Amino acid sequence: EYMGEAERARFLTYACGPQLSPSEQREYSIPERFAQIVAVDPRAVALVFGERRTSYRDLDEWSDRLAAGLARHVAPGSRVGLAMQKSDALIASVLGILKLGCAYVPLDPSYPPDRLRFFAQNAGVRCVVADAPSRATLCAIGLDALDYLDPQADPVPASAPADALPPVAPDALAYIIHTSGSTGQPKGVMIEHASVVRLAAATAPAIDLRAGDVGSLVASMNFDASVLEIFTLLLNGRTLVVVPEEARKSPALLHRVLREQGVTHAMLSPVVLQNLPREPLPALKMIGFGGDAIDEQSADWWSRQTRLFTLYGPTETTVMSSCGQILPGANARVIGKPLAGYRMYLLNAHKEPVPMGAVGEICIGGSNLARGYLKRDDLTLE
């Protein structure tokens, strides 16, 4: 025995995130939760893209029409490719795919051709929602036999009756995101609707997301950080600024967009944050990073400008399982505390808790774990 009863009890206290409220414990699909948000304040601004602003009511109706249009191409439950440049139409398309009960499979055209072909083949994609430039790229690499729907050009129904779309179960598949495959062939991680809804509910209080706050979408859709950016805002009734594709590659332009659009909550990759101009962003209430460590100089500077959060968790835990604030001058290599609904244990080789201050392996549990790896039951069981 490594621990006495008192130490074990303290270990378990640290290991478990806050208790979910009764409403948070109830399972919802993304369309169900989004409908609740629309009903509360349909005129609130859901999306900002450049000069365009889209209310929750308009986004709801837009995505209904896209879902009805997509129904002409695929059956509910299908896996649909998604290859679009950043725009408000991208977000409407994501919601449209989900409202039809389909799962989206990101196919970022900037990825290597062999990866894109594998993603599409592995997920059994037969139809891709794509804008014209992205479609041209995919067709040029041998994916021209797929069916394509351009949400900005192809005709879709002028309206969609409320009962035209099928009900979507909370345990339906929402998306399949492939891991990087840095240690071999990429693995398709399958995430269900209810997990995304619970993630959004747990993240909001952890980052102090309040009425009037504004977030941003910067990450590629092939990175699960995009899930956090999109749904933390839209499933809590806040405003999402869709950052143009060119701004993701230009730190100065990204900084300007964040400043001009009054973004209060930004979640960036470490490399993007480290290259962001070190100039104040007056509206910014918090900035989060995840996926890798950040250098001490960047951590110290940004932690003195706003609240700096580390966001930790593998793709298999529905984006992230813990977060914590990094204070000025403090250690930047921390992972914070578990979010509501998560459990994080530090265990030894015998799967026993290690004493305080000892080295162990992080093991994550809770209701938000992935359904599994696509076509890799062996790895799922492992």
C-alpha positions in Angstrom: 0.0 0.0 0.0 1.4 3.4 -1.0 -1.3 5.4 0.7 -3.2 5.5 3.9 -6.9 6.2 3.9 -6.6 9.9 4.5 -4.1 10.4 1.7 -6.2 8.2 -0.7 -9.3 10.3 0.1 -7.3 13.5 -0.7 -6.1 11.9 -3.9 -9.7 11.2 -5.0 -10.7 14.8 -4.1 -8.1 16.2 -6.5 -8.9 13.5 -9.2 -12.6 14.3 -9.7 -14.0 17.4 -11.4 -17.0 19.4 -10.1 -20.3 17.6 -9.9 -22.5 18.1 -12.9 -25.9 19.7 -12.2 -29.1 17.7 -12.8 -29.7 19.6 -16.0 -26.1 18.9 -17.2 -26.4 15.3 -16.3 -29.4 14.9 -18.7 -28.2 14.0 -22.2 -29.0 16.1 -25.2 -28.0 16.0 -28.8 -26.3 19.1 -30.3 -29.5 20.1 -32.3 -31.6 19.7 -29.1 -29.3 22.0 -27.1 -28.9 24.5 -29.9 -32.7 24.7 -30.2 -32.9 25.6 -26.5 -30.4 28.4 -27.0 -32.3 29.7 -30.0 -35.5 29.8 -28.1 -34.0 31.9 -25.3 -32.9 34.8 -27.5 -33.4 34.2 -31.2 -32.2 37.7 -32.1 -28.8 37.4 -30.3 -25.8 37.5 -32.6 -24.5 33.9 -33.1 -21.9 34.5 -35.8 -19.6 37.3 -37.0 -17.6 36.9 -40.2 -16.1 40.1 -41.5 -18.9 42.6 -41.8 -21.7 39.9 -41.7 -23.6 39.2 -38.5 -25.9 36.2 -38.2 -28.5 35.9 -35.4 -29.3 32.6 -33.7 -32.7 32.5 -35.5 -31.1 33.0 -38.9 -28.4 30.5 -38.2 -31.0 28.0 -37.1 -33.1 28.4 -40.3 -30.0 28.5 -42.5 -28.7 25.2 -41.1 -32.2 23.7 -41.4 -32.2 24.4 -45.1 -28.8 23.0 -45.5 -29.8 19.9 -43.7 -32.8 19.5 -46.0 -30.6 20.0 -49.0 -28.1 17.5 -47.7 -30.9 14.9 -47.3 -31.2 14.8 -51.1 -27.6 13.4 -51.2 -27.3 11.2 -48.1 -29.3 9.3 -45.5 -29.4 10.2 -41.8 -26.5 8.6 -40.0 -24.1 8.9 -42.9 -20.6 10.2 -42.5 -20.2 13.4 -44.5 -16.9 15.0 -45.5 -16.4 18.6 -44.7 -14.0 20.7 -46.7 -14.6 24.4 -46.5 -12.6 27.6 -46.0 -13.4 29.6 -42.9 -16.7 31.5 -43.2 -20.1 31.7 -41.6 -21.3 29.1 -44.1 -18.8 26.6 -42.6 -20.6 26.9 -39.2 -24.1 26.6 -40.8 -22.9 23.5 -42.7 -21.6 21.8 -39.6 -24.9 22.4 -37.9 -26.8 21.2 -41.0 -24.8 18.0 -41.1 -25.5 17.4 -37.4 -29.2 18.2 -37.7 -29.6 15.5 -40.3 -28.1 13.0 -37.8 -24.9 12.7 -39.8 -21.4 12.8 -38.5 -18.9 15.3 -40.1 -15.4 14.2 -41.2 -13.1 17.2 -41.6 -11.0 17.1 -44.8 -8.9 20.3 -44.6 -7.6 20.8 -48.2 -4.2 22.0 -46.9 -3.5 18.5 -45.5 -1.2 16.0 -47.5 -3.1 14.2 -50.3 -2.4 10.7 -48.9 -3.9 11.7 -45.5 -7.0 13.2 -47.1 -7.6 10.1 -49.2 -7.1 7.9 -46.1 -9.5 10.0 -44.0 -12.3 9.8 -46.6 -11.8 6.1 -47.3 -11.4 5.1 -43.6 -14.7 6.9 -42.6 -16.6 5.6 -45.6 -17.3 9.2 -46.9 -19.5 9.2 -50.0 -20.6 12.9 -49.9 -18.6 16.0 -49.1 -19.9 19.4 -48.2 -17.3 21.7 -49.9 -16.9 25.1 -51.3 -15.6 25.5 -54.9 -11.8 25.9 -54.0 -11.8 23.0 -51.6 -13.7 20.7 -54.0 -11.2 21.5 -56.7 -8.3 20.5 -54.4 -10.0 17.2 -53.4 -10.9 16.3 -57.0 -7.3 17.0 -58.0 -6.0 14.4 -55.6 -8.3 11.6 -56.7 -11.4 12.2 -54.7 -13.4 13.3 -57.8 -15.8 10.3 -57.6 -17.4 11.5 -54.4 -20.7 13.4 -54.4 -20.3 17.1 -53.6 -22.6 19.7 -52.1 -21.6 23.4 -52.2 -23.7 25.2 -49.5 -23.0 28.5 -51.1 -23.8 27.7 -54.7 -26.0 24.6 -55.0 -29.8 25.0 -54.6 -31.2 24.1 -51.2 -34.9 24.3 -50.1 -36.2 27.8 -49.4 -37.4 26.5 -46.0 -37.4 23.4 -44.0 -40.5 22.3 -42.1 -40.0 21.7 -38.4 -40.8 18.0 -38.8 -38.7 17.5 -42.0 -35.6 16.5 -40.1 -35.3 13.3 -38.0 -34.7 13.4 -34.3 -31.1 13.0 -33.3 -30.2 10.8 -30.4 -27.7 12.0 -27.8 -25.5 9.0 -28.5 -25.5 9.6 -32.2 -22.1 10.1 -33.8 -21.2 13.8 -34.1 -17.8 13.8 -35.8 -14.8 11.7 -36.6 -11.5 13.5 -36.3 -8.3 11.6 -37.2 -5.3 11.9 -34.9 -2.1 13.1 -36.4 -0.6 9.6 -36.9 2.8 10.8 -35.7 3.4 7.3 -34.4 1.9 5.4 -37.3 -1.4 5.4 -39.3 -3.9 8.0 -38.2 -6.7 6.8 -36.0 -10.3 8.0 -36.4 -11.7 9.1 -33.1 -15.5 8.9 -32.8 -17.2 11.4 -30.6 -20.9 11.5 -29.8 -23.3 14.4 -29.5 -23.9 14.3 -25.8 -20.2 14.5 -25.1 -19.9 17.8 -27.1 -22.9 19.2 -25.2 -21.4 18.2 -21.8 -18.0 19.6 -22.8 -19.6 23.0 -23.6 -21.5 23.0 -20.3 -18.4 22.1 -18.3 -16.1 24.6 -20.1 -18.3 27.7 -19.7 -17.9 28.1 -15.9 -14.2 26.9 -16.0 -13.3 29.8 -18.3 -15.9 32.2 -16.8 -17.9 32.6 -20.0 -20.6 35.2 -19.4 -23.4 37.0 -21.2 -22.0 39.3 -23.9 -18.8 37.4 -24.2 -17.3 36.8 -27.7 -15.1 33.8 -28.8 -13.2 33.0 -31.9 -12.7 30.1 -34.3 -9.1 30.0 -35.4 -8.1 26.3 -35.5 -8.4 24.0 -38.6 -11.5 21.9 -38.5 -9.1 18.9 -38.6 -8.0 19.8 -35.1 -10.5 19.1 -32.3 -9.7 22.5 -30.8 -12.3 23.8 -33.4 -15.0 21.7 -31.6 -14.1 23.6 -28.3 -14.1 27.0 -30.0 -17.4 26.5 -31.9 -19.6 24.7 -29.4 -18.5 26.4 -26.2 -19.9 29.6 -27.7 -22.9 28.4 -29.7 -24.2 26.0 -27.1 -24.0 28.7 -24.4 -25.7 31.4 -26.4 -22.6 33.6 -27.0 -21.1 35.1 -30.1 -18.6 33.3 -32.3 -16.2 35.3 -34.5 -15.1 33.2 -37.5 -11.5 34.3 -38.2 -10.7 34.3 -41.9 -8.3 31.6 -43.2 -5.6 34.1 -44.0 -5.5 35.5 -40.5 -4.6 32.0 -39.1 -1.4 32.3 -41.0 -0.7 35.9 -40.3 -0.1 36.7 -36.6 -0.5 40.5 -37.2 -3.8 40.0 -39.0 -5.1 37.6 -36.4 -4.2 40.1 -33.6 -6.1 42.9 -35.5 -9.2 40.7 -36.0 -9.2 39.8 -32.3 -8.9 43.4 -31.4 -11.4 44.9 -33.9 -14.1 42.2 -33.2 -13.8 42.6 -29.4 -13.0 39.0 -28.7 -13.1 38.2 -25.0 -12.2 34.5 -25.0 -9.5 33.2 -27.4 -8.2 29.6 -27.6 -5.1 29.2 -29.7 -2.4 26.7 -30.4 0.9 27.4 -28.6 2.7 28.2 -31.9 0.0 30.7 -32.8 0.0 32.3 -29.3 3.8 32.5 -29.2 3.9 34.3 -32.6 1.0 36.7 -31.7 2.3 40.3 -31.5 2.8 41.2 -27.8 0.5 44.1 -27.9 -2.5 44.5 -25.5 -6.0 43.3 -26.5 -8.3 45.4 -24.3 -11.4 43.3 -24.6 -9.6 40.0 -23.9 -10.7 38.3 -20.7 -8.9 35.0 -21.2 -6.6 33.3 -23.6 -6.2 29.5 -23.6 -3.8 27.2 -25.3 -3.5 23.4 -25.6 -1.9 20.6 -27.5 1.6 21.4 -26.4 3.6 23.4 -23.9 4.3 27.1 -24.2 7.6 28.9 -23.7 8.0 30.7 -20.4 8.5 34.1 -22.0 5.2 34.0 -23.8 3.4 32.6 -20.8 4.8 35.3 -18.5 3.8 38.1 -20.9 0.3 37.0 -21.7 -0.4 36.1 -18.1 0.3 39.7 -17.2 -2.1 41.0 -19.8 -5.1 38.7 -19.2 -6.0 35.3 -17.6 -3.9 32.7 -19.3 -5.3 29.1 -19.3 -3.7 25.8 -20.2 -6.3 23.4 -21.8 -5.3 19.8 -21.5 -6.7 16.6 -22.9 -6.3 14.1 -25.7 -8.8 14.0 -28.6 -10.2 10.8 -27.1 -11.6 12.8 -24.1 -13.7 15.1 -26.3 -11.0 17.8 -26.8 -10.0 18.5 -23.2 -10.4 17.1 -19.7 -8.8 19.8 -17.5 -7.8 23.4 -17.5 -6.0 25.7 -15.2 -4.8 29.3 -14.9 -1.1 30.2 -15.3 -0.2 33.1 -13.0 2.6 35.5 -13.8 6.0 34.1 -13.0 4.5 30.7 -12.2 5.2 27.3 -13.8 3.8 27.2 -17.3 3.9 23.4 -17.5 0.7 22.6 -15.6 -2.5 20.9 -16.7 -4.9 22.3 -14.2 -7.9 20.6 -12.6 -10.4 18.2 -14.1 -13.5 19.7 -15.7 -17.0 18.8 -14.5 -17.8 15.2 -15.4 -14.1 14.1 -15.7 -11.9 12.1 -13.5 -8.1 12.2 -13.8 -5.9 9.8 -11.9 -2.1 9.6 -11.6 -1.4 5.8 -11.4 1.7 3.6 -11.2 2.4 0.5 -13.3 0.0 -1.5 -11.2 -2.8 1.0 -11.8 -2.6 2.1 -8.2 -2.7 5.8 -7.1 0.8 7.2 -6.6 1.7 9.3 -3.5 1.6 13.1 -3.6 4.7 14.4 -5.5 5.5 11.0 -7.2 5.6 10.3 -10.9 2.8 8.3 -12.5 0.8 7.9 -15.7 -2.3 10.1 -16.3 -5.4 8.1 -16.7 -8.6 9.9 -17.6 -12.2 8.7 -17.0 -15.7 10.1 -17.1 -18.8 10.3 -19.3 -17.1 12.2 -22.1 -14.7 9.6 -23.4 -14.9 8.8 -27.2 -17.0 6.0 -28.5 -13.8 4.4 -29.7 -11.4 4.3 -32.7 -13.0 3.8 -36.1 -12.4 0.2 -37.4 -9.9 -0.3 -34.6 -11.6 -2.3 -31.9 -8.3 -3.7 -30.8 -7.0 -0.2 -30.0 -10.3 0.8 -28.4 -10.1 -2.2 -26.0 -6.5 -1.5 -25.3 
